[in-house]
Amino acid sequence: MNAQLAAPAYAARQGDVARDRDAVLSIWRGNLGEDAHMPAKYAWFYQQADAGPPLLELLTADGLEVGACSAGRRRMLRDGKPLRAGVLVDLAVLPEHRSLGPALMLQQGLAATARNELDLLYGFPNPKAVPVFKRIGYRPLGDLVRYVRVLRHGRYFARRLPQWLAYPAGMLADLFLRLRDTLSHPDTALLHADWSESTDSRVQALWVRSTKPDGIVAVRDQAHLTWRFDRSPQRGFRFLLLSGADGSLLAWFATRLQDGILHVHDYWSLHGPAVGTRHIAALLRAAREAGHAAVSIELATAPIYLAPWQELGFVARGKRPIFGCWSAQTGGEVPTALHFTAADEDE
């Protein structure tokens, strides 16, 4: 009779970003994104982050590293006061160890460390992972909703109409909506719009001057934006900078083009997340002039901050839940307002 193999002895331990780099990259290989991209991501996210190195948790089986997950630090505000936050990222376990027990042990270890070093640990679980998140102690914070405004309707009409009709009809719809946007927001012409490949000192000045909302919001100073976008290994981010007659910055949008759609990954204005309709109209005008088919943004925010986007025709096209785990010192109550964008994830 063959002897039955003993189950591995699993254990979770705190990792060290410098010491455990090679072990983490080995776990990621073939299990997390494109292998060629991973060393650059590690250097950027783990060794160069403006808020400091992430919390790193490793899973071992009989002393060998077989899993890893992290919490990237985020400088945030809660009702205007500093909040030490972290975003759960890069959960990876080697295929032969993918069962509920080891994965749960790994995440419980990270959550325990986070409760001592962070005020809030949050993540974006897929539907299958929600029960595990709840079991660890995460609670719903809200939903990150994707909103889209179509600018060129031809290819969308082509899904339901013959091609010979779809594109002429699309051109008429495009012209009508462009005229409506222009007539509804004539003050957009008073804004000066510039595309920039990187941040500048005006972004810092805007952050200092801007209104900070109640609830939870990330710090959007120049140091964070430089790291988050300028130094990101995901190339192609561009800023649309909107300024007034005196040259002072009034609002910015951090964007990235993909498949003809201009994705707004983040934004801010003199009034914080309460960006005006004229600023959004200027974004749409710049996107049209650049030939983009649509503009999209992911938002978890208060209705008052969402209203201008909806007024300009942005329509919900799907959502993802946000779960959070509070430290005992912070308390578990959910704030009345939450302002998250795609930039509040890891990439």
N, C-alpha and C positions, 0 to 999 in steps of 0.2 A: 504494500500500500504506500503511495506517495505521501510524504510528509506535507501537511498543509502549511503554506507560506504564512508567516506571521504578518499581521497588518503593520504598516509603517508607524513609527512613533512620531507623531506630529507635534510641533511646537512653534509658537510665534515669538519673534523677538524684534526689538527695535533695531532698525538698520542705521547705517551711517552713509550719507550721500557720497563722501569721498572714498571711504574704505570699500563699500559694497557696489561700486559702479559696475565692475565686470560681472558680478553675480546677477545684478538686475538686468543688464543687457543680455545675458545668457538666457534668463527666464523669458524676456520679451521676444527673443528670436523665434520667428515663426508663429507667435501667439498674440502679437500686438502691433498692428500696422505694418508699414513697409520697413524691412530690416535696414535698408540703406539710410533711412531717415532717422533711425533711433539714436545713434550717437550724437547727432546734432540736436535732437530734442532733449536728450539728457543734459548736454552742456547748457542749453538755454534754460530749460524749466527747472533743473535740479541744482545747477551750479552758478547761475547768473540772475536768479529771480530778485526783483527789487525788494520784496518783502522777506527775503531770507530763504534758506534751504527748506524744502518740504519735509514734513514728517514722513518717515519711511518705515514700513513694517515688512518683515520677511517671514515666510513660512518655511520651516525645515521639516524634512522627513528623514529620520535616522541621521540627523546632523547635516544633511545636504539641502541647499536652498532649492525649493521647488515652487515658490510662489512669492509674489510681491504686490503691495499696493501702497499708495501714497496720498498725502493731503498737502496740496500746494497752498502755501500761505497767501492770504489776501488781506490787504489793509482796507478795512471798511469802516463805515460810520453807522451807528445806531442812534437815531434821534440826535444827530450832531456830535455824538461822543465816540471816541475810538472803539472799534470792535475788532478783536483778533479772530479772523475767520480762516477757514481752510476748505478747499474744494477737493472732494474725493476723486482720485484719478488713477489710471494705469493699473487696474486690477488684472493680474495675469497669474494663472496657475498652469503648470505643465499638464498636458493631457491626461497622463496616467494618474494624476492626483485630483482630478476635477470631480469632487463630490461635495455634498452640502457641508459635511463636518469640517474638512480642511478650509474651505472658503469662508465659512462662518468664523472659525477660529482666527483666521487672518484679519478679517474685518473687525472682529471684536477687539483684537489687540490694538489695531489702529485707533478705534473709537476710544479705548481706555487711555491711550497716550494723549489723544486730542483733548479729552476732558480736562487734562492737567495743563495743557499748553495753549489751548484755543478756547474762545468763547462760543464759537459756532463751527460745526463741521457740516457741510452740505454736499449733496450730490444729485446726479440726474440718472436714476436707475431706469433700466428698461423694465417693461411690465413683469417679466419673469422674476426680476430681482426685488420687486417691491415687498413681498412677504419677508424676505431676509432682512431688508432694511428695517422694517417694522419690528422684527424680532430683536434686532440690535439696540433699538431705541430711537430710531429716526422717526420724525413726524412730518406730515405734509406742510410745506411752506407756501406752495402755490404751483402754478403751471407756467412754463416757458412756452409761449404761443408764437407760432410763425405767422406773420402777416405779409401779404403780397399786394403790390399795386402793379397791374399790367400797363405797360406803355405802348407796346406794339402788339396789336390784337390779331394780326393775320394768322400766325401759326396756331393761336388758340381757337380761332374760328374754324380753322382747317380740320379740327378734330370732329366737327359736326356738320360742316358745309362742304360742298364741292370746292376744289382748289380755285377754279375760275371765279367763284363767287366770294370765297373766304378772304382773299387778300385785298380786293377792292373794298369789301365791307370793312375789313380791318383798318384800311387807310382812312376811311370816313370816320370810324370810331376814334381813331387816334387824333385826327384833326379836331373833332368835336371836343374831346376831353382836354386837349391842349388849349384850345380857346377858352374853355370853361375855367381851367386852372388859372390862365392869365388874367381873365376878367374878374375872377373871384378874389385874386390876390395881387392887385396891381402894385402894392408896396414891395413886392419881391424884387422889382427892378431897382430899388434903392440899395439892395445888398450887393456887395462885391464878393464874388465867388472865385476861389483859387483852388486848384488841385495841388497837393503836396505829397511827396514821397515819404516825408518824415515829419515829426513834430517840431515845434520851435518854441521860443520863450513865451509867445502869446498864449499858448495852451496853458502854461503854468499861471500866467496872469489871470486868465479866464477862470481857472479853478479857484484861485484865491478870492476873486470877486463874486463868484457865483453863489446862488442860494443853495443851501444844503437841506434837502427834504427830511421830513420825519421818516422813521422806519429804517430799513437797511439799504445802504447804497455803497458801492465800492469807491474808494479814493481814486479820482481820475486826474492826478497831477502829472506833470511832464515825466517824472521818473518812472511812473507806472506805464504810461503810454509808450515811452521809448522802449521799455523792455517788452511790453505786451505785443506791440506791432512792429516797431522799427527793427528790433533784433530777432523777431520770430523766424524760425527756420522755414515757416510757410510764407514764401515770398508773395508779393503782389498786393500788399495792403497800401491803400492810398487814402489821404485825408482830404475831404472837401471842407475848406475853411471859409466861413462866412463872416465878413466884417462890415462895419458901418462906414459912414462918410469920413469919420476921423481915423479910420484904419484899425480901431480896436476890434478884437475878435468877439463876435456875438454868439457863435455856435460852431461846432465841428461835427463831422460824421466820419467814422473810420470804416472804410469800405474795402471790399474785395470782389473782383469780377470772376464769375464762374458760369460757364455755359450760357453766356449772354445775359445773365441775371446779376445785377449789382446788389450784393449782400451787404447790408449795414450791420457791422459787428458791434458797433458801439457809437454813442453820441453823447454830447453834453451841450449845455447852453448857459447863458448868463443867468437864467432862471432854473438852473439845474435840469432835471428831467422834463420840466414843463417847456419843451421846445415849442415855438410858435408855428402856426400853420404857414406863415410866410417863409420860415426856414425850411420846412418840409417841401413847400412848393419850389423853393430854389434848388433843393436836392433833386426833385423830379425833373426840373428844367435842365440841370447839368447832366443827368442821366440820359435824357432824350437827346441832347446835343452830342453826347458821346456814342449814341446809337444802341444803347442797351434796351433789351426787350422788356425788362421788368425790374422792380426794386423790391427787395424783401428785408425784413427785420424780425428778429426774435425778441420778444419782450415778456417779462413778468413784471407788471407795474400797476399802479393805482389807476382807476378809471379816469381820473382827471388828467393824467399824463398820457393815457392812451387815446383820449378823445380827439386830439389834433390829427393823429395818424388815420383814424377812422373817418374823420371829416374829409381827408384828402383821398379817400377811396381804398385804403388798405383793408384787405379782407383776410380773416383767419383761415389758415390752411393746414392746421394740425398743431398738436401741443405735446409737451413732455412734462412729467411731474418733477418738482423739486422737493427733496426731502432734507430735513435738517436735524441735527442732534446738538442740543445745548449742553453747556457745562453746568454743573450744579450751582456754581456761583452766579451764573448769568440768569438762570431761571428758564423755564420751558414755555413761557407764553409766546404766542406768535404776534409779531407787531402788526399794526393796522395797515402799514404800507411796506411794499417791497419793490425795489427797482433793480432787476437783473436784465442783462442782455447776453448775447452769445459770448461776449468777451469775459464773462464771469465763469466760463468753463476753462479747460486747460489749453485748448488750441483753437 
